[in-house]
């Protein structure tokens, strides 16, 4: 006998018409913001909305953060910030990837702050200030060990030595840097970066500073400064991987069963015949379910043969390859009286499996960030 379908999300249309459903819990997001603000102490907690809020929908995430009093928002590209500017009218918006993601004049017109990552960026911004005959706000990013974006060792030395001329016509409203290893407990790079940033900070004694990302809020409570920046922890990912996740889960993903088949022992499943049914003694077949999900939805092909979905907390291992639109899983561990039926929803992300679990099961995948940001547009997003 099949169990009745337990729908894990509120819907006003037939579930079978939807396919896979990505549920975003806005109340959990709100609770995470509050947890992080408490951890940030007197620093203002900002929201990182880059990559459409890690794929969860920045237009839906931003209003919740605004209600919680968030006044600073970070984006990767100018277009991301411009798209959300109407929602963030009196909030500060920063573009981490800097000037080259848009036209300099457009930043000024939209009231968006480009993060200045090099002496070249500074020259361009300074030239624009001179051309417009006005003082422009400047956000300076110093690279303290990531060696990615930001003024590196030599450029920092030049700027600090020549800051009166290099910063003429600019109002430095924020200095910042970024931790490289704060998510690794007691990593030596974290205090090393703090020491470097403190040295730079002494040259800007009255300027707000920002160093801590999500992991840094927990790993470096003595370096919170004036603004902390949270992305992944807001969205429920674990900022302390070596310890239990202190955040509430924001994301769940469920996908419907399309068909259930009974496959005889020795028969292959999926492309390339990479899996052949192997049954326990006395069993002649394996019952499998094919679900409405694939790598076009951001469910990684590298989960083939190693990943799993869940039915009522029971693991259903993937059989064969993950294809573009379909995944086949085994129901061998599901008791006979609990077998689901077509239309029932299996859990992809939820109480039984976190994004970090999926990352761990995927060959070559290391980060739960990749799981969230890869979730595709075909997934129906439901906000509760």
C-alpha positions in Angstrom: 0.0 0.0 0.0 1.3 3.4 -0.9 1.5 6.2 1.7 -0.4 9.4 0.9 1.8 12.0 -0.6 3.2 14.4 2.0 3.6 17.8 0.3 6.4 19.7 2.1 5.4 23.1 0.8 2.2 25.2 0.4 0.9 25.1 -3.2 -2.3 26.4 -4.8 -1.9 24.4 -8.1 -1.6 20.6 -8.7 1.8 19.5 -7.7 2.3 17.2 -10.7 2.3 20.3 -12.9 5.3 21.8 -11.1 8.2 19.4 -11.4 10.9 19.9 -8.8 10.2 22.5 -6.2 12.8 24.6 -4.4 11.3 26.0 -1.1 12.9 29.1 0.5 12.0 29.6 4.1 12.0 33.4 4.7 11.3 33.0 8.4 14.5 30.9 8.7 16.4 33.6 6.8 15.0 36.2 9.3 16.2 34.1 12.2 19.6 33.7 10.7 20.0 37.4 10.2 19.2 37.9 13.9 21.7 35.3 15.0 24.4 36.9 12.8 23.6 40.4 14.0 24.0 39.2 17.7 27.3 37.6 16.8 28.4 40.8 15.0 27.9 42.8 18.3 28.1 46.5 17.6 29.0 46.1 13.9 26.3 46.5 11.3 25.5 43.2 9.6 25.3 43.6 5.8 23.6 41.2 3.3 25.5 39.7 0.4 23.1 39.4 -2.5 25.5 38.5 -5.2 24.5 35.7 -7.8 20.8 36.4 -7.1 21.3 35.7 -3.4 23.2 32.5 -4.1 20.4 31.4 -6.5 17.6 31.9 -4.0 16.1 35.1 -5.4 17.5 38.5 -4.4 14.2 40.3 -5.1 12.5 38.1 -2.4 15.5 38.0 0.0 16.2 41.8 0.1 12.8 42.9 1.6 13.2 40.5 4.5 16.7 41.9 5.3 15.3 45.5 5.0 12.6 44.7 7.5 15.3 43.4 9.9 17.1 46.8 9.6 19.9 45.8 7.2 21.5 49.0 5.7 24.4 47.6 3.7 24.2 45.3 0.7 27.0 43.7 -1.4 26.9 42.5 -5.0 29.4 41.0 -7.4 28.4 43.0 -10.5 27.0 46.4 -11.2 24.0 45.0 -13.1 23.0 43.0 -9.9 23.1 46.2 -7.8 21.2 48.3 -10.4 18.4 45.7 -10.6 17.8 45.8 -6.9 18.4 49.6 -6.4 14.7 50.5 -6.5 14.2 48.2 -3.5 17.2 49.6 -1.7 16.6 53.3 -2.2 18.2 54.6 1.1 20.6 51.7 1.6 24.3 51.5 0.7 25.0 49.2 -2.2 28.6 48.0 -2.9 29.9 46.1 -6.0 32.7 43.8 -5.0 34.1 43.1 -8.5 34.6 46.8 -9.0 34.5 49.4 -11.7 35.0 47.1 -14.7 31.6 45.5 -14.2 29.9 48.8 -15.4 30.5 52.3 -16.7 31.9 54.6 -14.0 29.2 57.3 -14.6 26.5 54.7 -14.1 27.8 53.9 -10.6 27.4 57.6 -9.7 24.0 58.0 -11.3 22.7 54.9 -9.5 24.3 55.8 -6.1 26.2 52.5 -6.1 29.7 52.2 -4.6 32.2 50.3 -6.7 34.8 48.6 -4.6 38.2 49.9 -5.8 40.5 47.0 -6.2 43.6 48.6 -7.7 45.5 51.8 -8.3 44.1 51.8 -11.8 40.6 51.8 -10.3 41.6 54.6 -8.1 42.9 56.7 -11.0 39.7 56.1 -13.0 37.5 57.1 -10.0 39.7 60.1 -9.3 39.5 61.2 -12.9 35.7 61.0 -12.8 35.6 63.0 -9.6 37.7 65.7 -11.3 35.6 65.6 -14.4 32.3 65.9 -12.4 33.9 68.5 -10.1 32.6 66.7 -7.0 34.0 64.6 -4.2 33.1 60.9 -4.8 32.8 58.3 -2.1 35.6 55.6 -2.3 35.6 52.0 -1.0 39.1 50.6 -0.8 39.7 46.9 -0.9 43.1 45.8 0.4 44.3 42.3 -0.3 45.7 40.9 3.0 46.5 37.4 1.8 43.9 36.2 -0.7 45.9 37.5 -3.7 42.8 37.8 -5.8 41.0 41.2 -5.8 42.2 44.2 -3.9 45.3 46.3 -3.7 48.2 43.9 -3.3 51.3 44.3 -1.2 53.1 46.7 -3.6 50.1 48.8 -4.5 49.2 49.1 -0.9 52.7 50.4 0.0 52.4 53.0 -2.8 48.9 54.1 -1.7 49.8 54.4 1.9 52.9 56.4 1.1 51.2 58.7 -1.4 47.7 58.7 -0.1 47.3 62.5 0.0 47.6 62.7 -3.8 46.2 59.3 -4.7 43.0 60.0 -2.8 42.6 63.6 -3.6 39.0 64.4 -4.6 37.8 61.2 -2.9 36.0 60.6 0.4 37.1 57.2 1.7 33.9 55.9 3.3 35.0 52.2 3.8 38.1 50.1 3.8 37.8 46.3 3.6 39.5 43.1 3.1 38.5 39.4 2.8 39.4 36.3 4.8 40.7 33.3 2.9 40.6 30.6 5.5 38.2 31.7 8.3 36.1 28.6 7.7 39.1 26.4 8.8 39.3 26.4 12.5 42.5 28.0 14.0 44.1 28.5 10.6 47.2 30.6 10.8 46.2 32.8 7.9 43.3 34.4 9.9 45.4 36.1 12.5 48.0 36.9 9.8 45.4 38.7 7.8 44.0 40.6 10.8 47.5 41.8 11.6 48.0 43.1 8.1 44.6 44.8 8.1 45.2 46.4 11.4 48.4 47.9 10.0 46.5 49.4 7.1 43.6 50.5 9.3 46.0 52.7 11.4 46.3 54.9 8.3 42.5 55.4 8.2 41.7 55.9 11.9 38.2 57.4 11.4 37.1 55.3 8.4 34.6 52.4 8.9 36.2 49.0 8.2 35.0 45.6 7.1 36.9 42.3 7.2 34.6 39.5 8.5 32.6 37.3 6.1 30.2 34.7 7.4 32.9 32.4 8.7 34.9 35.4 10.1 32.0 36.5 12.3 32.5 33.2 14.2 36.2 32.8 13.8 37.4 36.4 14.5 35.2 38.1 17.1 37.9 40.6 17.8 38.0 41.8 14.2 34.3 42.6 13.6 35.0 46.4 13.1 32.1 48.5 11.8 30.5 46.2 9.1 30.3 42.5 8.8 29.3 40.7 5.6 27.2 37.6 5.5 26.1 35.6 2.5 26.3 31.8 3.0 25.3 31.8 6.6 22.2 33.9 6.0 21.1 31.2 3.5 21.6 28.4 6.0 25.0 27.1 5.0 27.4 26.2 7.8 30.0 29.0 8.5 31.8 26.6 11.0 32.3 23.4 9.1 34.2 21.7 11.9 31.3 22.2 14.2 27.5 21.8 14.2 25.8 24.3 11.9 24.5 27.2 14.1 22.2 28.4 11.3 18.6 27.5 10.4 18.1 25.7 7.1 16.6 28.0 4.6 16.4 25.8 1.5 14.6 22.5 0.8 14.3 20.8 -2.6 11.8 18.1 -3.5 11.2 16.4 -6.9 8.3 14.2 -8.0 8.5 10.6 -9.1 7.6 10.2 -12.8 7.6 6.4 -13.0 8.4 3.3 -10.9 9.8 0.2 -12.6 10.7 -3.3 -11.5 14.0 -4.1 -13.2 15.3 -7.7 -13.4 18.7 -8.7 -12.0 21.4 -8.2 -14.7 19.6 -5.4 -16.5 21.4 -2.0 -17.0 20.0 1.4 -16.0 20.7 4.7 -17.7 23.1 6.0 -20.3 26.3 4.0 -20.9 24.8 1.0 -18.9 27.1 2.2 -16.1 25.0 0.4 -13.5 23.7 -3.2 -13.7 21.0 -4.4 -11.3 22.6 -6.5 -8.6 20.1 -8.0 -6.1 20.4 -9.7 -2.7 20.1 -13.5 -2.6 16.5 -14.6 -3.1 15.6 -11.3 -4.9 15.1 -11.3 -8.7 14.6 -7.6 -9.3 15.2 -4.1 -8.0 12.4 -1.5 -7.8 13.6 1.9 -9.0 11.9 5.3 -9.3 12.7 7.9 -12.0 12.3 11.5 -10.9 11.9 14.9 -12.6 15.4 16.3 -12.0 18.7 16.4 -13.8 21.9 18.3 -14.4 19.9 21.0 -16.4 18.4 21.8 -13.0 21.8 22.0 -11.3 21.8 18.5 -9.9 25.3 17.5 -10.7 26.1 14.7 -13.1 29.0 13.9 -10.8 26.5 12.5 -8.3 26.0 9.5 -10.6 26.6 6.3 -8.6 27.3 8.2 -5.4 24.4 10.5 -4.5 21.1 9.7 -3.0 17.5 11.1 -2.6 15.2 10.3 0.4 11.7 9.1 0.9 10.4 9.6 4.5 14.0 9.6 5.7 15.0 6.5 3.9 18.0 6.8 1.6 17.3 6.0 -2.1 20.7 5.7 -3.9 21.1 6.9 -7.4 21.3 4.1 -10.0 23.2 4.8 -13.2 24.0 8.2 -14.5 22.4 11.5 -13.8 21.0 12.8 -17.1 19.9 16.2 -18.3 16.3 15.9 -17.0 16.1 12.6 -15.1 17.6 10.7 -12.2 16.8 7.1 -11.3 17.0 5.9 -7.7 16.7 2.6 -5.9 13.7 1.9 -3.7 15.2 -1.3 -2.4 15.5 -0.1 1.2 11.9 1.2 1.3 9.5 -1.3 3.1 6.9 -2.8 0.9 4.1 -1.1 2.7 5.7 2.4 2.3 6.5 2.3 -1.4 5.7 5.7 -2.9 3.8 6.1 -6.1 4.2 8.3 -9.2 3.6 11.9 -8.2 5.1 11.5 -4.7 7.9 13.9 -3.9 11.4 12.7 -2.9 13.6 14.9 -0.8 16.8 16.2 -2.5 17.7 18.8 0.1 16.0 18.9 3.5 16.1 17.3 6.9 17.8 14.1 5.6 20.3 15.8 3.3 22.0 19.2 3.4 23.8 21.0 0.5 27.0 20.0 2.2 26.0 16.4 2.1 25.3 16.7 -1.6 28.7 18.3 -2.1 30.4 15.5 -0.2 28.8 12.8 -2.4 29.6 14.6 -5.6 32.9 13.5 -7.2 35.3 16.6 -7.3 32.8 18.9 -5.6 34.0 20.5 -2.4 31.6 23.3 -1.6 27.9 23.7 -0.6 28.1 27.1 -2.2 28.3 25.4 -5.6 25.1 23.4 -4.8 23.0 26.5 -4.1 24.4 28.7 -6.9 23.9 25.9 -9.4 20.2 25.4 -8.8 18.6 26.1 -12.1 15.8 28.3 -13.3 13.5 25.4 -14.1 13.1 24.7 -10.4 9.8 26.2 -9.1 10.8 28.5 -6.3 8.2 28.8 -3.5 8.7 31.3 -0.7 7.2 30.7 2.7 
